[in-house]
Amino acid sequence: MATAVHEVTPEESSANPPPEAVPEAVVVRFAGDSGDGMQLTGGQFTLSTALAGNDLATFPDFPAEIRAPQGTLFGVSAFQINFGSAAIETAGDAPDVLVAMNPAALKTNVGDLKPGGLIIADEGEFNKRNLDKAKYEQNPLEDGSLAKWQLLKLNISQLTLDAVKPFGLGNKEALRCKNMWTLGLALWMFDRERGPLIDWLKTKFAKAPELAEANIAALNAGHAYGETAELGATGIGQLHVPAAPVAPGLYRTVTGADAISMGLVAGAQLADLKLFYGGYPITPASAILHHLARLKEFGVTTFQAEDEIAAVASAIGASYAGSLGVTCSSGPGIALKTEAIGLAIMTELPLVIVNAQRGGPSTGLPTKTEQSDLYQAVYGRNGDAPVPVIAARSAADCFDVAIEAVRIATQYMTPVMLLTDGYLQNAAEPWKVPDMGDYAPFPVEFRTDPPAEGEKFLPYARNEKLARPWVRPGSPGLLHRIGGIEKAPGTGNIDYAPATHQTMTDTRQAKIAGIAVPDQLVEQGAPGGKLVVVGWGSTYGPIAQAVRRARRKGLDVSHIHIRHIWPLPANLGDLLKGYDRVLVPEMNTGQLKTLLRDQFLVDAKPLNKVSGQPFRIHEIEAAIEEMLG
């Protein structure tokens, strides 16, 4: 997706609020065959929305198959965007507008549409063959089954062919432009500028100018159709959603993958280290490798290994050599990396491990989202092998969480697990580009001075954080060895003695338990009351909105969102015990709930969802109302 960069001036940030007649937010979903370019269409609509100054959140939803059979139900790709003139924290619940490019897209998505919402359908694709593939016995555009929604049926396919006819494209190539025709209509509907998208098309097709001109013609034709077709007579008109009031500054759109990549680079620079990324392609983690590969000028080296084990082993080797080792995967790949992560724990080397969670187990749901790797992150290694675990709450938050992961890894000489998920990886939102002068550096101090005459270098001596010294190989007088076999305190010599293993196990445990994490804050509400909703990761948006709505109704409910999963904040137990009830929504079968019960003996109640889709606001709002009677 192209990146939108927009400078918000003080005058814009204090603009008058929108009139009440204009909705605060609008949810639009583009859906079509996986070859219809819905992700591209959604991404470019996001670009225009960001440039218009709206706050926004997106949710790309696509099939796992590289190219599912055309027109089938399991080949539908969708992109949802929620944008408005107020703060947006989720991609929205029910869409206001559904753009359906074929019968399968309509069938799989229309049930989510708000009553009275608008369907824009390409009737040119509603032929018998496509209707059969979508399991429709009759054409839904004709049989009255869509009566509770507004319906705008257009032969988008033919209108596109007409628009690009002067450019001499074949029928197949010409129809590939219909997503641009649809985008042009959407830009007219929401009063968006075409200029930036025209510039983008010229850049994208610089080597094939005839394709650029054809797509621009389709874009302009869709826009012109909205202007000239007198859609107002059907109750469908143009809607201008004013810009959201935001603090002055430079903004750009980011996905979670973008933000993590930039945060890792920023963290490495704050630590005064070069960054080495060892990875292996896996959905949805691969985007981090792709992004980091474009940042070589910042001291970044990327390596695509032959498998997951080689990827993490190369990152450990880089850390041993004095760089910041980073690796990333999803649940199946983290499982393969587990033994090597244990090696990094035993050798006590810094390593950042990003787990971009997806639906599981096994191959599971490769392109869908889930939070089911929390047990794996906290407990999932052989032996007593603790690592710190932190979780990002939003796409933009991934930047700061990545820096925090680097800080902990380098200051405590330990692997760190950073949890994100498929939703955060792919979702986009505006991000205020920070002033890096506001971030305190934490430069690494490598041990370079040899021991005094007659003394031995102790590679497992400890500082006040219980971290051992970091020594680059070849440092004069500091020869040492590391490995996965248990070692004696201080010297690091191989030692199988029972007392040695007890001491080293206790020390490694104490080091992680002693990591200084900030006290837990209450996001909304009071530090005590009838009910608290506790979340982690990408559930932040729907929980925040649901709690806000419930509090407006006068309900006594608060919101706590945990970034530091392990070790947990020291004050969290006392906080939770100040509430009569604890509700934990998460996209798994109750993993954080179990952790909170174990650590604090609180009767946390689960709200679980494992459908591959994010929580909707109304689901959490309903659970709050039910718990409060």
Secondary structure, 3 states (H helix, E strand, C coil): CCCCEEEECHHHHCCCCCCCCCCCEEEEEEEEECCCCHHHHHHHHHHHHHHCCCEEEEEEECCCCCCCCCCCHHHEEEEEEEEECCCCCCCCCCCCEEEECCHHHHHHHHHHCCCCCEEEEEHHHCCHHHHHHCCCCCCCCCCCCCCCCEEEEECHHHHHHHHHHHHCCCHHHHHCCHHHHHHHHHHHHCCCCCHHHHHHHHHHCCCCHHHHHHHHHHHHHHHHHHHHCCHHHHCCCCCCCCCCCCCCEEEEEEEHHHHHHHHHHHHHHHCCCCEEEEECCCCCCHHHHHHHCCCHHHCEEEEECCCHHHHHHHHHHHHHHCCEEEEEECHHHHHHHHHHHHHHHHHCCCEEEEEEECECCCCCECCCCCCCCHHHHHHCCCCCCCCCEEECCCCCHHHHHHHHHHHHHHHHCCEEEEEEEHHHHHCEEEEECCCHHHCCCCCCCCCCCCCCCCCCCCCECCCCCCCCCCCCCCCCCCCCCCCCCCECCECCCECCCHHHHHHHHHHHHHHHHCCCCCCCCCCECCCCEEEEEEEEHHHHHHHHHHHHHHHHCCCCEEEEEECEEECCCCCHHHHHCCEEEEEEEECCCCHHHHHHHHHHCCCEEEEECCCCCCCCHHHHHHHHHHHCC
